[in-house]
Amino acid sequence: MMRIIVRLTKDLLNPCIVMLTSFCENNKGQYEVLIVGDGIDDVEIEKLKTALSKYDITIMLAAGDLPADCPELPIDSVIDGDISVFFEGRMDDVLIAPDAHDEGLTYEGVKDRYPMIVFPDDKPWESTNVHYDIESIWWEYARKTSVYHEIMESFLESSLNNTGLEEYAIRICDENDSIRETINQTRETIAKILG
């Protein structure tokens, strides 16, 4: 039985379920998941066990020192393939989502090519950012979970109450107005010089 470590906080319980679902879907075998986290109790462990009951996975709170040979899976990732090389310490096939987006990679260029995709800053389940199509991979696994509707409700509520994108658009408009004014002044100056 292979052991893995997951560091968990209560607010990341549902994203953890998505990550572990994606892991189990793509990595068949028996696994023991050691949960590390302050404030995590039997309620959260039971929710994890219930949500992942169809997989051959044992979930327990870690007690004492963690085994040194256990790989740790980040909650803010999706496992979209066999990550056995990750267990061997190789990180070649880990894709950092924002970097991929900045390089012009899209869903089609990423799907089934990278076994682990990490979302280190902006999270697919948060509405505080502009989203990109690579996040669809995370949502595909979220749909397979028993907490999908809960995640969607939270995302929708947060999106409806989030003014961040509106504020960003207003700042861009203000910057454009300032640039437009500078351009107009420059045109006027050039026109006076050319007479």
C-alpha positions in Angstrom: 0.0 0.0 0.0 1.4 3.4 -1.0 1.1 6.3 1.4 0.7 9.9 0.5 0.4 13.1 2.6 -2.1 15.9 2.1 -2.0 19.1 4.1 -5.5 20.2 4.7 -7.4 23.1 6.2 -11.2 23.1 6.7 -11.8 25.7 4.0 -10.0 23.5 1.4 -11.9 20.3 2.2 -13.9 20.3 -1.1 -10.9 21.1 -3.3 -9.1 18.3 -1.5 -11.9 15.9 -2.5 -11.5 17.0 -6.1 -7.8 16.5 -6.0 -8.1 13.1 -4.4 -10.8 12.1 -6.9 -8.5 13.0 -9.8 -5.7 11.1 -8.1 -7.8 8.0 -7.6 -9.3 8.1 -11.1 -5.8 8.0 -12.7 -3.7 6.0 -10.3 -5.2 2.6 -9.6 -4.1 0.7 -6.5 -4.3 0.9 -2.8 -3.4 4.1 -1.1 -3.3 5.4 2.4 -3.8 9.1 2.7 -2.3 10.8 5.8 -4.1 14.0 6.5 -2.1 16.8 8.2 -3.8 19.9 9.4 -4.7 21.9 12.4 -8.4 21.9 13.3 -9.2 18.9 11.1 -11.3 16.4 13.0 -13.4 13.3 12.5 -16.2 15.3 10.8 -13.8 16.3 7.9 -12.3 12.9 7.8 -15.7 11.3 7.5 -16.7 13.7 4.7 -13.5 12.7 2.8 -14.1 9.0 3.4 -17.7 9.3 2.2 -16.8 11.3 -0.9 -14.1 8.9 -1.9 -15.8 5.6 -0.8 -15.8 4.1 -4.3 -12.0 4.1 -4.4 -9.5 1.8 -2.8 -8.2 4.5 -0.5 -7.7 4.7 3.3 -7.9 8.1 4.8 -6.7 9.0 8.3 -5.4 11.8 10.4 -1.6 11.7 10.6 -0.3 11.1 14.0 3.2 11.7 15.2 6.1 12.1 12.8 5.4 11.9 9.1 7.2 9.1 7.2 10.1 10.7 5.3 9.4 8.6 2.2 5.9 9.8 1.7 5.2 12.1 -1.2 2.9 15.1 -0.6 0.1 16.0 -3.0 -0.8 19.6 -3.2 -4.5 20.4 -2.7 -4.4 23.1 -5.4 -3.6 20.5 -8.1 -5.4 18.1 -10.3 -4.0 14.8 -11.2 -4.8 14.1 -14.8 -2.7 11.0 -15.3 -0.4 8.4 -13.8 2.0 10.2 -11.4 4.2 7.3 -10.5 7.2 9.3 -11.6 6.2 11.9 -9.0 6.6 9.3 -6.3 10.1 8.7 -7.6 10.9 12.4 -7.1 10.7 13.5 -10.7 8.8 16.7 -11.3 9.3 17.0 -15.0 5.6 16.4 -15.8 4.2 18.9 -13.4 2.5 21.8 -15.1 2.1 25.2 -13.4 -1.2 26.4 -14.8 -0.5 30.2 -15.0 2.9 29.6 -16.7 1.2 27.3 -19.2 -1.5 30.0 -19.9 1.2 32.7 -20.3 3.0 30.4 -22.8 -0.2 30.1 -24.8 -1.1 26.5 -23.9 -4.8 25.8 -23.9 -7.0 22.9 -22.7 -6.3 20.9 -25.9 -2.5 21.3 -25.5 -2.6 20.3 -21.8 -5.3 17.6 -21.5 -3.9 14.1 -21.2 -0.3 15.4 -21.6 0.6 16.5 -18.1 -0.2 14.1 -15.2 -0.2 16.9 -12.6 -1.4 20.5 -13.1 -0.9 22.9 -10.2 -2.8 26.1 -9.6 -0.5 27.9 -7.2 -2.1 31.4 -7.2 -5.5 31.7 -8.7 -7.7 28.7 -7.9 -10.3 27.3 -10.3 -12.9 27.2 -7.4 -12.3 30.9 -6.5 -14.0 33.8 -8.2 -11.3 36.3 -7.4 -9.5 36.1 -10.7 -9.9 35.9 -14.5 -10.2 32.2 -15.4 -8.7 30.3 -18.4 -9.7 27.1 -20.2 -7.0 25.0 -18.5 -9.1 25.2 -15.4 -11.7 23.1 -17.2 -9.7 20.0 -16.4 -10.1 20.7 -12.6 -13.9 21.2 -13.1 -14.1 17.9 -15.0 -13.0 16.1 -11.9 -15.1 18.3 -9.6 -18.2 17.1 -11.6 -17.3 13.5 -10.6 -17.5 14.3 -6.9 -20.4 14.3 -4.4 -19.6 17.9 -3.5 -19.8 19.4 -7.0 -23.1 21.3 -6.3 -21.6 22.6 -3.1 -18.5 23.9 -4.9 -20.7 25.4 -7.7 -22.9 27.2 -5.2 -20.0 28.6 -3.3 -18.3 29.7 -6.6 -21.5 31.3 -7.9 -22.2 33.1 -4.7 -18.7 34.4 -4.5 -18.8 35.4 -8.2 -22.0 37.4 -7.7 -20.5 39.3 -4.8 -17.0 39.8 -6.1 -16.3 43.3 -7.4 -12.6 42.7 -8.1 -13.0 42.4 -11.9 -15.3 45.4 -12.1 -12.7 47.4 -10.1 -10.0 46.2 -12.4 -12.0 47.2 -15.5 -12.5 50.7 -14.0 -8.8 51.1 -13.3 -8.0 50.1 -16.9 -10.5 52.6 -18.2 -9.0 55.3 -16.0 -5.5 54.4 -17.2 -6.8 54.5 -20.8 -8.3 58.0 -20.2 -5.0 59.2 -18.9 -3.1 57.7 -21.9 -5.7 59.2 -24.3 -5.2 62.6 -22.8 -1.4 62.4 -23.1 -1.8 61.4 -26.8 -4.2 64.3 -27.5 -1.7 66.7 -25.9 1.1 65.3 -27.9 -1.0 65.6 -31.1 -1.7 69.3 -30.3 1.9 70.0 -29.6 3.0 68.3 -32.9 0.3 70.3 -34.8 1.6 73.6 -33.3 5.1 72.7 -34.2 4.2 71.7 -37.8 2.1 74.9 -38.0 
